[in-house]
Amino acid sequence: MSDFERLFGLQLLAIIAVAVIAAAAALAVRHQRPWTRFRLAPAATCLTLGSGLAIAIATLTPRGDATSPGRIELMPLHTLRFYRFVHFYPGARDDLLFYLIGNIALFVPLGFFLYLAVRRRFALVVLACGLTSVGVEILQLPIWSRSTDVDDVLTNGLGGLLGATAAVVLLAGSRQSAHPDENRALCEPRL
């Protein structure tokens, strides 16, 4: 087993443990009233914290297969273009899909649960996800094998946006299903 496989397996186990603990905490506090000062939904707040910790585990631990230090890439879309247009090795397109899907999917839960926790200010939630990604990239600077890349901020921000959008849609759908008579009355023609 390579160093990469061993470290990736440990990261995955840690992320699963965090998800289980966050879910258990969310279940334990699901009937509590919103926390007073900021009016945060307790269960969604537990899941938001779990998402943030999972992001930290996935992004702030060294890679086991590193042969060189990371790099800094501040030119927008440079890394995405590199993966898109590199054809000299097999699997380049798979690397692009893995990069895109991984970076986007990593921040979807954060955007989703953060919006559910605060239940307002969509733009602020998306901004918080973007700033979290910027913070991760800055914290990666001294970590051997980790790169600081503006494309990561763009793709992570897109993930936060998609997660927050999904939460808005979920809440809108739950409001409509909670009041079916009102919705039917709005749709019926007036005589």
Biotite code that builds the C-alpha atoms (Angstrom):
import biotite.structure as struc

atoms = struc.array([
    struc.Atom([0.000, 0.000, 0.000], chain_id="A", res_id=1, res_name="MET", atom_name="CA", element="C"),
    struc.Atom([1.419, 3.388, -1.008], chain_id="A", res_id=2, res_name="SER", atom_name="CA", element="C"),
    struc.Atom([1.692, 6.420, 1.244], chain_id="A", res_id=3, res_name="ASP", atom_name="CA", element="C"),
    struc.Atom([-1.035, 8.093, -0.821], chain_id="A", res_id=4, res_name="PHE", atom_name="CA", element="C"),
    struc.Atom([-3.465, 5.205, -0.353], chain_id="A", res_id=5, res_name="GLU", atom_name="CA", element="C"),
    struc.Atom([-2.755, 4.989, 3.366], chain_id="A", res_id=6, res_name="ARG", atom_name="CA", element="C"),
    struc.Atom([-3.166, 8.737, 3.946], chain_id="A", res_id=7, res_name="LEU", atom_name="CA", element="C"),
    struc.Atom([-6.242, 8.930, 1.711], chain_id="A", res_id=8, res_name="PHE", atom_name="CA", element="C"),
    struc.Atom([-7.793, 6.040, 3.637], chain_id="A", res_id=9, res_name="GLY", atom_name="CA", element="C"),
    struc.Atom([-7.096, 7.779, 6.954], chain_id="A", res_id=10, res_name="LEU", atom_name="CA", element="C"),
    struc.Atom([-8.570, 11.028, 5.648], chain_id="A", res_id=11, res_name="GLN", atom_name="CA", element="C"),
    struc.Atom([-11.661, 9.199, 4.452], chain_id="A", res_id=12, res_name="LEU", atom_name="CA", element="C"),
    struc.Atom([-12.113, 7.462, 7.810], chain_id="A", res_id=13, res_name="LEU", atom_name="CA", element="C"),
    struc.Atom([-11.700, 10.782, 9.641], chain_id="A", res_id=14, res_name="ALA", atom_name="CA", element="C"),
    struc.Atom([-14.248, 12.472, 7.365], chain_id="A", res_id=15, res_name="ILE", atom_name="CA", element="C"),
    struc.Atom([-16.733, 9.623, 7.903], chain_id="A", res_id=16, res_name="ILE", atom_name="CA", element="C"),
    struc.Atom([-16.205, 9.866, 11.672], chain_id="A", res_id=17, res_name="ALA", atom_name="CA", element="C"),
    struc.Atom([-16.822, 13.634, 11.563], chain_id="A", res_id=18, res_name="VAL", atom_name="CA", element="C"),
    struc.Atom([-19.983, 13.124, 9.486], chain_id="A", res_id=19, res_name="ALA", atom_name="CA", element="C"),
    struc.Atom([-21.327, 10.534, 11.944], chain_id="A", res_id=20, res_name="VAL", atom_name="CA", element="C"),
    struc.Atom([-20.561, 12.733, 14.967], chain_id="A", res_id=21, res_name="ILE", atom_name="CA", element="C"),
    struc.Atom([-22.107, 15.811, 13.302], chain_id="A", res_id=22, res_name="ALA", atom_name="CA", element="C"),
    struc.Atom([-25.221, 13.845, 12.368], chain_id="A", res_id=23, res_name="ALA", atom_name="CA", element="C"),
    struc.Atom([-25.527, 12.459, 15.910], chain_id="A", res_id=24, res_name="ALA", atom_name="CA", element="C"),
    struc.Atom([-25.138, 15.944, 17.379], chain_id="A", res_id=25, res_name="ALA", atom_name="CA", element="C"),
    struc.Atom([-27.734, 17.286, 14.940], chain_id="A", res_id=26, res_name="ALA", atom_name="CA", element="C"),
    struc.Atom([-30.184, 14.576, 15.996], chain_id="A", res_id=27, res_name="LEU", atom_name="CA", element="C"),
    struc.Atom([-29.521, 15.324, 19.658], chain_id="A", res_id=28, res_name="ALA", atom_name="CA", element="C"),
    struc.Atom([-30.334, 19.038, 19.290], chain_id="A", res_id=29, res_name="VAL", atom_name="CA", element="C"),
    struc.Atom([-32.996, 18.884, 16.549], chain_id="A", res_id=30, res_name="ARG", atom_name="CA", element="C"),
    struc.Atom([-35.840, 19.863, 18.883], chain_id="A", res_id=31, res_name="HIS", atom_name="CA", element="C"),
    struc.Atom([-34.039, 22.770, 20.532], chain_id="A", res_id=32, res_name="GLN", atom_name="CA", element="C"),
    struc.Atom([-35.099, 26.297, 19.786], chain_id="A", res_id=33, res_name="ARG", atom_name="CA", element="C"),
    struc.Atom([-32.821, 28.434, 17.614], chain_id="A", res_id=34, res_name="PRO", atom_name="CA", element="C"),
    struc.Atom([-29.812, 29.719, 19.468], chain_id="A", res_id=35, res_name="TRP", atom_name="CA", element="C"),
    struc.Atom([-30.786, 33.175, 20.647], chain_id="A", res_id=36, res_name="THR", atom_name="CA", element="C"),
    struc.Atom([-28.113, 35.651, 19.683], chain_id="A", res_id=37, res_name="ARG", atom_name="CA", element="C"),
    struc.Atom([-27.783, 34.727, 16.012], chain_id="A", res_id=38, res_name="PHE", atom_name="CA", element="C"),
    struc.Atom([-31.022, 32.722, 15.651], chain_id="A", res_id=39, res_name="ARG", atom_name="CA", element="C"),
    struc.Atom([-29.106, 29.731, 14.281], chain_id="A", res_id=40, res_name="LEU", atom_name="CA", element="C"),
    struc.Atom([-30.934, 26.453, 13.722], chain_id="A", res_id=41, res_name="ALA", atom_name="CA", element="C"),
    struc.Atom([-29.112, 24.071, 16.118], chain_id="A", res_id=42, res_name="PRO", atom_name="CA", element="C"),
    struc.Atom([-29.186, 20.896, 14.001], chain_id="A", res_id=43, res_name="ALA", atom_name="CA", element="C"),
    struc.Atom([-28.075, 22.669, 10.819], chain_id="A", res_id=44, res_name="ALA", atom_name="CA", element="C"),
    struc.Atom([-25.342, 24.439, 12.787], chain_id="A", res_id=45, res_name="THR", atom_name="CA", element="C"),
    struc.Atom([-23.951, 21.080, 13.951], chain_id="A", res_id=46, res_name="CYS", atom_name="CA", element="C"),
    struc.Atom([-23.939, 19.853, 10.343], chain_id="A", res_id=47, res_name="LEU", atom_name="CA", element="C"),
    struc.Atom([-22.306, 23.092, 9.160], chain_id="A", res_id=48, res_name="THR", atom_name="CA", element="C"),
    struc.Atom([-19.498, 22.660, 11.695], chain_id="A", res_id=49, res_name="LEU", atom_name="CA", element="C"),
    struc.Atom([-19.105, 19.033, 10.606], chain_id="A", res_id=50, res_name="GLY", atom_name="CA", element="C"),
    struc.Atom([-18.874, 20.138, 6.961], chain_id="A", res_id=51, res_name="SER", atom_name="CA", element="C"),
    struc.Atom([-16.209, 22.688, 7.836], chain_id="A", res_id=52, res_name="GLY", atom_name="CA", element="C"),
    struc.Atom([-14.172, 20.117, 9.756], chain_id="A", res_id=53, res_name="LEU", atom_name="CA", element="C"),
    struc.Atom([-14.455, 17.639, 6.875], chain_id="A", res_id=54, res_name="ALA", atom_name="CA", element="C"),
    struc.Atom([-13.172, 20.336, 4.502], chain_id="A", res_id=55, res_name="ILE", atom_name="CA", element="C"),
    struc.Atom([-10.235, 20.983, 6.849], chain_id="A", res_id=56, res_name="ALA", atom_name="CA", element="C"),
    struc.Atom([-9.363, 17.278, 6.981], chain_id="A", res_id=57, res_name="ILE", atom_name="CA", element="C"),
    struc.Atom([-9.584, 16.913, 3.206], chain_id="A", res_id=58, res_name="ALA", atom_name="CA", element="C"),
    struc.Atom([-7.578, 20.023, 2.355], chain_id="A", res_id=59, res_name="THR", atom_name="CA", element="C"),
    struc.Atom([-5.166, 20.775, 5.177], chain_id="A", res_id=60, res_name="LEU", atom_name="CA", element="C"),
    struc.Atom([-3.423, 17.438, 5.548], chain_id="A", res_id=61, res_name="THR", atom_name="CA", element="C"),
    struc.Atom([-0.332, 16.615, 3.471], chain_id="A", res_id=62, res_name="PRO", atom_name="CA", element="C"),
    struc.Atom([-0.632, 14.320, 0.496], chain_id="A", res_id=63, res_name="ARG", atom_name="CA", element="C"),
    struc.Atom([1.155, 11.028, 0.947], chain_id="A", res_id=64, res_name="GLY", atom_name="CA", element="C"),
    struc.Atom([2.416, 10.769, -2.643], chain_id="A", res_id=65, res_name="ASP", atom_name="CA", element="C"),
    struc.Atom([4.080, 14.189, -2.771], chain_id="A", res_id=66, res_name="ALA", atom_name="CA", element="C"),
    struc.Atom([7.428, 14.358, -4.519], chain_id="A", res_id=67, res_name="THR", atom_name="CA", element="C"),
    struc.Atom([7.655, 18.125, -4.547], chain_id="A", res_id=68, res_name="SER", atom_name="CA", element="C"),
    struc.Atom([6.296, 21.084, -2.636], chain_id="A", res_id=69, res_name="PRO", atom_name="CA", element="C"),
    struc.Atom([3.040, 22.631, -3.727], chain_id="A", res_id=70, res_name="GLY", atom_name="CA", element="C"),
    struc.Atom([2.807, 25.659, -5.952], chain_id="A", res_id=71, res_name="ARG", atom_name="CA", element="C"),
    struc.Atom([0.981, 28.953, -6.017], chain_id="A", res_id=72, res_name="ILE", atom_name="CA", element="C"),
    struc.Atom([-1.277, 29.648, -8.986], chain_id="A", res_id=73, res_name="GLU", atom_name="CA", element="C"),
    struc.Atom([-2.924, 33.066, -9.046], chain_id="A", res_id=74, res_name="LEU", atom_name="CA", element="C"),
    struc.Atom([-3.973, 33.182, -12.712], chain_id="A", res_id=75, res_name="MET", atom_name="CA", element="C"),
    struc.Atom([-7.704, 32.397, -12.936], chain_id="A", res_id=76, res_name="PRO", atom_name="CA", element="C"),
    struc.Atom([-8.628, 29.299, -14.970], chain_id="A", res_id=77, res_name="LEU", atom_name="CA", element="C"),
    struc.Atom([-4.971, 28.307, -15.513], chain_id="A", res_id=78, res_name="HIS", atom_name="CA", element="C"),
    struc.Atom([-5.304, 24.946, -13.776], chain_id="A", res_id=79, res_name="THR", atom_name="CA", element="C"),
    struc.Atom([-8.643, 24.201, -15.422], chain_id="A", res_id=80, res_name="LEU", atom_name="CA", element="C"),
    struc.Atom([-7.176, 24.972, -18.858], chain_id="A", res_id=81, res_name="ARG", atom_name="CA", element="C"),
    struc.Atom([-4.146, 22.827, -18.049], chain_id="A", res_id=82, res_name="PHE", atom_name="CA", element="C"),
    struc.Atom([-6.342, 19.821, -17.262], chain_id="A", res_id=83, res_name="TYR", atom_name="CA", element="C"),
    struc.Atom([-8.568, 20.540, -20.254], chain_id="A", res_id=84, res_name="ARG", atom_name="CA", element="C"),
    struc.Atom([-5.877, 20.874, -22.893], chain_id="A", res_id=85, res_name="PHE", atom_name="CA", element="C"),
    struc.Atom([-3.227, 18.429, -21.719], chain_id="A", res_id=86, res_name="VAL", atom_name="CA", element="C"),
    struc.Atom([-3.455, 15.412, -24.001], chain_id="A", res_id=87, res_name="HIS", atom_name="CA", element="C"),
    struc.Atom([0.039, 14.006, -23.660], chain_id="A", res_id=88, res_name="PHE", atom_name="CA", element="C"),
    struc.Atom([-0.822, 11.503, -20.940], chain_id="A", res_id=89, res_name="TYR", atom_name="CA", element="C"),
    struc.Atom([-3.681, 9.063, -20.576], chain_id="A", res_id=90, res_name="PRO", atom_name="CA", element="C"),
    struc.Atom([-6.298, 10.023, -18.043], chain_id="A", res_id=91, res_name="GLY", atom_name="CA", element="C"),
    struc.Atom([-5.953, 13.820, -18.396], chain_id="A", res_id=92, res_name="ALA", atom_name="CA", element="C"),
    struc.Atom([-9.691, 14.214, -18.903], chain_id="A", res_id=93, res_name="ARG", atom_name="CA", element="C"),
    struc.Atom([-10.386, 11.973, -15.896], chain_id="A", res_id=94, res_name="ASP", atom_name="CA", element="C"),
    struc.Atom([-8.131, 14.233, -13.823], chain_id="A", res_id=95, res_name="ASP", atom_name="CA", element="C"),
    struc.Atom([-10.165, 17.266, -14.934], chain_id="A", res_id=96, res_name="LEU", atom_name="CA", element="C"),
    struc.Atom([-13.446, 15.607, -13.938], chain_id="A", res_id=97, res_name="LEU", atom_name="CA", element="C"),
    struc.Atom([-11.993, 14.481, -10.603], chain_id="A", res_id=98, res_name="PHE", atom_name="CA", element="C"),
    struc.Atom([-10.660, 18.010, -9.964], chain_id="A", res_id=99, res_name="TYR", atom_name="CA", element="C"),
    struc.Atom([-13.950, 19.721, -10.868], chain_id="A", res_id=100, res_name="LEU", atom_name="CA", element="C"),
    struc.Atom([-16.309, 17.302, -9.167], chain_id="A", res_id=101, res_name="ILE", atom_name="CA", element="C"),
    struc.Atom([-14.116, 17.010, -6.075], chain_id="A", res_id=102, res_name="GLY", atom_name="CA", element="C"),
    struc.Atom([-13.668, 20.746, -5.556], chain_id="A", res_id=103, res_name="ASN", atom_name="CA", element="C"),
    struc.Atom([-17.315, 21.546, -6.208], chain_id="A", res_id=104, res_name="ILE", atom_name="CA", element="C"),
    struc.Atom([-18.716, 18.649, -4.152], chain_id="A", res_id=105, res_name="ALA", atom_name="CA", element="C"),
    struc.Atom([-16.468, 19.479, -1.194], chain_id="A", res_id=106, res_name="LEU", atom_name="CA", element="C"),
    struc.Atom([-18.289, 22.775, -0.572], chain_id="A", res_id=107, res_name="PHE", atom_name="CA", element="C"),
    struc.Atom([-21.877, 21.804, -1.461], chain_id="A", res_id=108, res_name="VAL", atom_name="CA", element="C"),
    struc.Atom([-22.653, 20.529, 2.085], chain_id="A", res_id=109, res_name="PRO", atom_name="CA", element="C"),
    struc.Atom([-21.157, 23.658, 3.637], chain_id="A", res_id=110, res_name="LEU", atom_name="CA", element="C"),
    struc.Atom([-23.342, 25.971, 1.528], chain_id="A", res_id=111, res_name="GLY", atom_name="CA", element="C"),
    struc.Atom([-26.397, 23.786, 2.085], chain_id="A", res_id=112, res_name="PHE", atom_name="CA", element="C"),
    struc.Atom([-26.156, 23.451, 5.861], chain_id="A", res_id=113, res_name="PHE", atom_name="CA", element="C"),
    struc.Atom([-24.948, 27.023, 6.403], chain_id="A", res_id=114, res_name="LEU", atom_name="CA", element="C"),
    struc.Atom([-28.012, 28.367, 4.610], chain_id="A", res_id=115, res_name="TYR", atom_name="CA", element="C"),
    struc.Atom([-30.265, 26.071, 6.641], chain_id="A", res_id=116, res_name="LEU", atom_name="CA", element="C"),
    struc.Atom([-28.535, 27.245, 9.818], chain_id="A", res_id=117, res_name="ALA", atom_name="CA", element="C"),
    struc.Atom([-29.074, 30.950, 9.175], chain_id="A", res_id=118, res_name="VAL", atom_name="CA", element="C"),
    struc.Atom([-32.133, 30.728, 6.836], chain_id="A", res_id=119, res_name="ARG", atom_name="CA", element="C"),
    struc.Atom([-31.510, 34.133, 5.356], chain_id="A", res_id=120, res_name="ARG", atom_name="CA", element="C"),
    struc.Atom([-29.013, 36.212, 3.434], chain_id="A", res_id=121, res_name="ARG", atom_name="CA", element="C"),
    struc.Atom([-28.248, 33.921, 0.513], chain_id="A", res_id=122, res_name="PHE", atom_name="CA", element="C"),
    struc.Atom([-25.456, 36.183, -0.751], chain_id="A", res_id=123, res_name="ALA", atom_name="CA", element="C"),
    struc.Atom([-23.825, 36.233, 2.684], chain_id="A", res_id=124, res_name="LEU", atom_name="CA", element="C"),
    struc.Atom([-23.803, 32.426, 2.802], chain_id="A", res_id=125, res_name="VAL", atom_name="CA", element="C"),
    struc.Atom([-22.207, 32.222, -0.656], chain_id="A", res_id=126, res_name="VAL", atom_name="CA", element="C"),
    struc.Atom([-19.650, 34.857, 0.384], chain_id="A", res_id=127, res_name="LEU", atom_name="CA", element="C"),
    struc.Atom([-18.873, 32.905, 3.574], chain_id="A", res_id=128, res_name="ALA", atom_name="CA", element="C"),
    struc.Atom([-18.248, 29.768, 1.484], chain_id="A", res_id=129, res_name="CYS", atom_name="CA", element="C"),
    struc.Atom([-15.940, 31.718, -0.821], chain_id="A", res_id=130, res_name="GLY", atom_name="CA", element="C"),
    struc.Atom([-14.040, 33.220, 2.103], chain_id="A", res_id=131, res_name="LEU", atom_name="CA", element="C"),
    struc.Atom([-13.730, 29.773, 3.669], chain_id="A", res_id=132, res_name="THR", atom_name="CA", element="C"),
    struc.Atom([-12.117, 28.573, 0.447], chain_id="A", res_id=133, res_name="SER", atom_name="CA", element="C"),
    struc.Atom([-9.745, 31.563, 0.445], chain_id="A", res_id=134, res_name="VAL", atom_name="CA", element="C"),
    struc.Atom([-8.829, 30.717, 4.048], chain_id="A", res_id=135, res_name="GLY", atom_name="CA", element="C"),
    struc.Atom([-8.115, 27.102, 3.086], chain_id="A", res_id=136, res_name="VAL", atom_name="CA", element="C"),
    struc.Atom([-5.880, 28.209, 0.230], chain_id="A", res_id=137, res_name="GLU", atom_name="CA", element="C"),
    struc.Atom([-3.925, 30.539, 2.526], chain_id="A", res_id=138, res_name="ILE", atom_name="CA", element="C"),
    struc.Atom([-3.555, 27.821, 5.161], chain_id="A", res_id=139, res_name="LEU", atom_name="CA", element="C"),
    struc.Atom([-2.244, 25.446, 2.492], chain_id="A", res_id=140, res_name="GLN", atom_name="CA", element="C"),
    struc.Atom([0.733, 27.706, 1.745], chain_id="A", res_id=141, res_name="LEU", atom_name="CA", element="C"),
    struc.Atom([3.108, 26.142, 4.301], chain_id="A", res_id=142, res_name="PRO", atom_name="CA", element="C"),
    struc.Atom([1.904, 22.541, 3.814], chain_id="A", res_id=143, res_name="ILE", atom_name="CA", element="C"),
    struc.Atom([4.249, 20.365, 1.792], chain_id="A", res_id=144, res_name="TRP", atom_name="CA", element="C"),
    struc.Atom([2.513, 19.025, -1.332], chain_id="A", res_id=145, res_name="SER", atom_name="CA", element="C"),
    struc.Atom([-0.491, 21.353, -1.125], chain_id="A", res_id=146, res_name="ARG", atom_name="CA", element="C"),
    struc.Atom([-1.019, 24.003, -3.769], chain_id="A", res_id=147, res_name="SER", atom_name="CA", element="C"),
    struc.Atom([-2.658, 27.370, -3.412], chain_id="A", res_id=148, res_name="THR", atom_name="CA", element="C"),
    struc.Atom([-4.775, 27.906, -6.514], chain_id="A", res_id=149, res_name="ASP", atom_name="CA", element="C"),
    struc.Atom([-7.336, 30.555, -7.428], chain_id="A", res_id=150, res_name="VAL", atom_name="CA", element="C"),
    struc.Atom([-9.215, 27.920, -9.466], chain_id="A", res_id=151, res_name="ASP", atom_name="CA", element="C"),
    struc.Atom([-9.835, 26.032, -6.228], chain_id="A", res_id=152, res_name="ASP", atom_name="CA", element="C"),
    struc.Atom([-11.505, 29.152, -4.829], chain_id="A", res_id=153, res_name="VAL", atom_name="CA", element="C"),
    struc.Atom([-13.680, 29.438, -7.957], chain_id="A", res_id=154, res_name="LEU", atom_name="CA", element="C"),
    struc.Atom([-14.750, 25.788, -7.943], chain_id="A", res_id=155, res_name="THR", atom_name="CA", element="C"),
    struc.Atom([-15.252, 25.690, -4.160], chain_id="A", res_id=156, res_name="ASN", atom_name="CA", element="C"),
    struc.Atom([-17.307, 28.894, -4.375], chain_id="A", res_id=157, res_name="GLY", atom_name="CA", element="C"),
    struc.Atom([-19.436, 27.277, -7.085], chain_id="A", res_id=158, res_name="LEU", atom_name="CA", element="C"),
    struc.Atom([-19.999, 24.325, -4.750], chain_id="A", res_id=159, res_name="GLY", atom_name="CA", element="C"),
    struc.Atom([-21.086, 26.661, -1.947], chain_id="A", res_id=160, res_name="GLY", atom_name="CA", element="C"),
    struc.Atom([-23.426, 28.451, -4.362], chain_id="A", res_id=161, res_name="LEU", atom_name="CA", element="C"),
    struc.Atom([-24.973, 25.154, -5.498], chain_id="A", res_id=162, res_name="LEU", atom_name="CA", element="C"),
    struc.Atom([-25.410, 23.985, -1.897], chain_id="A", res_id=163, res_name="GLY", atom_name="CA", element="C"),
    struc.Atom([-27.065, 27.226, -0.800], chain_id="A", res_id=164, res_name="ALA", atom_name="CA", element="C"),
    struc.Atom([-29.314, 27.158, -3.881], chain_id="A", res_id=165, res_name="THR", atom_name="CA", element="C"),
    struc.Atom([-30.373, 23.597, -3.054], chain_id="A", res_id=166, res_name="ALA", atom_name="CA", element="C"),
    struc.Atom([-31.237, 24.714, 0.496], chain_id="A", res_id=167, res_name="ALA", atom_name="CA", element="C"),
    struc.Atom([-33.338, 27.615, -0.819], chain_id="A", res_id=168, res_name="VAL", atom_name="CA", element="C"),
    struc.Atom([-35.207, 25.243, -3.144], chain_id="A", res_id=169, res_name="VAL", atom_name="CA", element="C"),
    struc.Atom([-35.704, 22.720, -0.327], chain_id="A", res_id=170, res_name="LEU", atom_name="CA", element="C"),
    struc.Atom([-37.096, 25.357, 2.030], chain_id="A", res_id=171, res_name="LEU", atom_name="CA", element="C"),
    struc.Atom([-39.369, 26.779, -0.658], chain_id="A", res_id=172, res_name="ALA", atom_name="CA", element="C"),
    struc.Atom([-40.679, 23.289, -1.420], chain_id="A", res_id=173, res_name="GLY", atom_name="CA", element="C"),
    struc.Atom([-41.246, 22.499, 2.246], chain_id="A", res_id=174, res_name="SER", atom_name="CA", element="C"),
    struc.Atom([-43.164, 25.758, 2.711], chain_id="A", res_id=175, res_name="ARG", atom_name="CA", element="C"),
    struc.Atom([-45.423, 24.918, -0.220], chain_id="A", res_id=176, res_name="GLN", atom_name="CA", element="C"),
    struc.Atom([-46.092, 21.390, 1.019], chain_id="A", res_id=177, res_name="SER", atom_name="CA", element="C"),
    struc.Atom([-46.730, 22.663, 4.567], chain_id="A", res_id=178, res_name="ALA", atom_name="CA", element="C"),
    struc.Atom([-49.591, 24.869, 3.341], chain_id="A", res_id=179, res_name="HIS", atom_name="CA", element="C"),
    struc.Atom([-51.264, 22.943, 0.488], chain_id="A", res_id=180, res_name="PRO", atom_name="CA", element="C"),
    struc.Atom([-54.651, 24.659, 0.911], chain_id="A", res_id=181, res_name="ASP", atom_name="CA", element="C"),
    struc.Atom([-53.070, 28.099, 0.497], chain_id="A", res_id=182, res_name="GLU", atom_name="CA", element="C"),
    struc.Atom([-51.158, 26.940, -2.572], chain_id="A", res_id=183, res_name="ASN", atom_name="CA", element="C"),
    struc.Atom([-54.269, 25.376, -4.105], chain_id="A", res_id=184, res_name="ARG", atom_name="CA", element="C"),
    struc.Atom([-56.230, 28.575, -3.458], chain_id="A", res_id=185, res_name="ALA", atom_name="CA", element="C"),
    struc.Atom([-53.543, 30.569, -5.253], chain_id="A", res_id=186, res_name="LEU", atom_name="CA", element="C"),
    struc.Atom([-53.738, 28.274, -8.284], chain_id="A", res_id=187, res_name="CYS", atom_name="CA", element="C"),
    struc.Atom([-57.520, 28.012, -8.583], chain_id="A", res_id=188, res_name="GLU", atom_name="CA", element="C"),
    struc.Atom([-59.227, 30.417, -10.969], chain_id="A", res_id=189, res_name="PRO", atom_name="CA", element="C"),
    struc.Atom([-61.452, 33.045, -9.412], chain_id="A", res_id=190, res_name="ARG", atom_name="CA", element="C"),
    struc.Atom([-65.069, 33.125, -10.527], chain_id="A", res_id=191, res_name="LEU", atom_name="CA", element="C"),
])
